[in-house]
Amino acid sequence: MFKIGEFSKLSKVTVKALRHYDRIGLLRPAKVDPFSSYRYYSASQLPRLYRILALKDLGLSLEQIGWMLNEDLSAEQIRGMLRLKQAEIQQMVVQEKQRLARVEALL
């Protein structure tokens, strides 16, 4: 078991983020001391944390990530969600290119 600060250093995720993930139910500590309320994490929680970080890096919201990890989704459902995210990003790229063209025209 790792104290929250140790787990933070090991995972390179801030203590503040770990507390937030606990608050929203995304990554609960493996154990909470009943007297001090201190949070303890286990190494077995690292894969879930890294999945959270990978999905977050793709631009998914924490709410979406929680839903993806907590529901029993099929591979096809996950692919569908990622396709929707892909389309959203592609649309943003088109809009930003248009904005860039307008800036270049003004220059």
N, C-alpha and C positions, 0 to 999 in steps of 0.2 A: 504494500500500500504506500502511496505517495501523498504527502500533504499537498494541498492545492498549489503552493508556491513551487514545490519540486515538480509537480506534474506540469505546471506552467512552463518551467524551464525546459523540461524534457520534450514537451510538445511544441514549444515556441508559440504558445497561445497565451495571451495575457490572463492574469487572474480575473480581471474585470470581465473579460469575455467568458471565461469559465463560469463565473457567477451568473452572468446573464443567461448562458445556455442552461444552467440549472433552473433559474427562475422560470424560463419558458418551457421547461420540460424536454429540451433537446438533448442534453447530456447531464444526467443526474450523477452525483457522486456515488461511488460504490458503497460508501459508509459516511455517516454523519455522526460525530461524537454527540451523544445526548446532553452532555453537560456544557461543553464549550461551543457546540454547533459548528465545530471545525469540520471542513470537508476533506475527505480522503478519496483518492482515485486509484484505480488499478491499471496495470499495463494492458490488461485485456480490453480497456476502454479506448485505447489509442486507435484501433482500426475505425471505430465509429466516429471518433473525432476527426480523423483524416478524411473520411467520407463527407462529413459536414463541411470541412474546409474546401474539399474539391468541388462540391456542389455549389458552395458559396462563391468560389472563384469563377464558376460558369455564369454567375449572375442571378442565381435562384435566391429567393427570399428565405429567411429563416423559417417562416411559416410553411413555405413549399417544401423545404428540406425536411422539416419535422414530419410533414404529411408523408413524404416519400419514404422516410426511414421507419415510421411507425405503422404504416399500413402494409398489408401483405400485397404489394403490387407485383404484377407479372412483369417480365422483361419487356414485353410489348407496351405495357402502360408507361414504363419508365422511358422507353424510346419515344413514345408519343409526347411525353412532357418535354423531353429534350428537343424534339423536332419543333415544338411550339416555341421554345426558347430560341432555337436557331432562327426561326422565321422572325421573331421579335428583334433579334440582333441584326439580322440582314436589313430589316426595315429601318432601324436606327442608322446603319451605315449609309443607306441611300439618302436619308434625311441629312446626315452630316456632310455627305459629299455635295449635296445641293447647297447647303449653307456655305461650304468652302468655296464653291463656284461663285456665290453671291459676293463673298468677301473679296475674292480675286478680281471680280468685275469692278468693285468699288476702288480697288487699289490701282 
